[in-house]
């Protein structure tokens, strides 16, 4: 794979200066067109130490419109990053639609370095690469022009480059002890990188391996790869994306929801039970902090299913300072300018904390599906994307609880009427609630499919018969406590 | 000040339950109306340890529409927070327009605790309080309903509360060693708090001192204070805010800009000088990281003054991974939903890093003033707000460089024409540039006033005659190097 990047190709100064203006005009034209589309540009610059990844990033800033183009690099993780899943730091710097980012080092760096240094097994490397593929696939499908550049140097060329940098006081600091340490393992690095590149060079996100020995050749080749990717991306954008159409599926009968025993009610002294369960959750919350874990609860259910009430009782069991509720309404324009999961990544709790989502990322396969806010392809692929998202959460030690609160259509009607009548409940009922009610079956069908496709051992759906509010609230508290106890031992 | 909060007032359960529904309905009505205005709600809950600040926050979540209401608290600063000015953590959690936040502890906590523990002088306390006033004044002027609640307990009541909490295993953890340590200094705390409250109880952000001994009394009084503040805020919002009108001032002659020697040009070998200065800046950047400082450069100047070119040469002197350019265009809707300085706070560099602003917060007193995007009052008060902002930056060790690049109207015309002709420069010229050009005098007048009112010893304006691009670029590099050297010793 790297042989063709060791042919020692060069460009002399004259030719370089002749070719640059046309290339720049081409890139700038494409970049400007990009700003008008819903596409973002992400350039991943990976490669051998000493190959000039940072120099190349600087070149991009020089050649392109630096407004709306950011260079990001990933050194040691900050404590805020340490407390979240690995990809959080990449989601953080994802540019909005119309903008671009040059990533010097990326999700490949820890995967490759870990394997070379013997800190991870070959199986773990493959897992990390699978995750990279899933992330990149999602990026591309969510409107990203993704350019992956790998700057290559032969072993000899790398040594030469290090010595050259060390000879100049202005650049000597750039060669660290770690660089030399890694350079000694050049052979092993090469092997691991070769495997990583082969596996992750997918159709939608191929690698461009660049011979980095001659700086001018390197920059021109990289620039041309960017120009070509931008142009291809714009071409693709011209093809109109499939429109969303409302989905009016009917749920199979019987189904996981129709089989729920809706007659269940709280027995005994409700207030007493509530307090006991809240105390149990409260104590487990202390343990959550002690074990440096965090908690995410997602609440879904039709309007008036009792999500808010259940959440309030749960919140009452926490030190409110450690828990926050995120109510998921229409996204802001910044959120719309990012992949749909971005707004949830943005709100992930730190260790010892909890985020409670009143409606969640499942909106994609519920309201967006039923109302046709996204295309059929979009919500179909979301099951997998959501699965990957939750896997990242649980692997990072986040405890995930997902609740579906089920009520009957008749009970919903009764609650709507009650809301209209009660002064301090009126704010909860809108015209939209009545409209959604008319699509009852479609929502049930979407919920059933969602539950079946996204329940996993680490992130199971917990189905709550919520026809009786008190029963549902107690049940939610019990389920959270059980999950916490199970996870915290 | 606290005497009237030690009268031992109580509300019995029956009365409490009678009064709550009406209060809730009142708050909810106001909260809902708030969502429709450009106002945000910020409730600061301060007070004695053990007075139940967190309990009260939970009560607000129960009584109000929890969607769009967040509880925030401020424990030890994270490393990302440590690396930025003190108020960064408060800016981070500021709710957007239409939303609310309950802040359990706030900017008052470190100020008061520091003074009580003898870590700061009385002068330093006053400085901290002045900063709090400036921050709150800005918040209110930028559309915030600010409610400041102080929960008071007498010394005896505090001891009683601690013992009560300790007696119950579910709440015992809430009383820490630190609480008892602070409790021993009750008298001193009381004195410092009294001073802090007296000084910061301003007309636009008064304190409500709440007797916190009886929990029901506490919650009802606090709830009523919130309801009243919301209603008063909504009333104020009805009064139409003054509209912005374009400002067509003429600059005084001569002025700081007209006096610049515009004939200055680079002499000698430009490329050689450029490289030498870039090397000088590059070495100083290493020192910046070593000393854990950070750098902010703001570039202002009329269209085509050469901001982009100067920035690119400066960037070339940095390790691009440590520097980012923020191009300031129209704000996003999330940015518009926050005070105008929020978008700049969000981009502050970490230690060792630099943020280079291509246009900056000065837009408020330049384009927004000239075009009438904000009212006269708004831009008039901005001089002071910007001064406070930059003071916070420099006090936190951020090195601030502000550049005004000055060109003549004739030179601007020449550059516009050149841009139209050159393929890779066309993206830089828009219809708006031509429109702005017609308001030349107004922009000069705004610039002159801005320079005069916002130059300070720690954040001086550096005026660059930019008629000759090469001279300007060299001069900018030299000035950055000089500032860095001066600050880094």
Interface residues (C-beta under 8 A of the other chain):
Chain A: X21 X24 X25 X28 X29 X31 X32 X54 X57 X58 X61 X62 X65 X66 X67 X68 X69 X70 X71 X72 X73 X75 X78 X79 X80 X96 X104 X169 X170 X173 X174 X279 X282 X283 X286 X308 X311 X312 X315 X316 X319 X320 X321 X323 X324 X325 X327 X329 X332 X333 X334 X337 X358 X423 X424 X427 X428
Chain B: X21 X24 X25 X28 X29 X31 X32 X54 X57 X58 X61 X62 X65 X66 X67 X68 X69 X70 X71 X72 X73 X75 X78 X79 X80 X96 X104 X169 X170 X173 X174 X279 X282 X283 X286 X308 X311 X312 X315 X316 X319 X320 X321 X323 X324 X325 X327 X329 X332 X333 X334 X337 X358 X423 X424 X427 X428
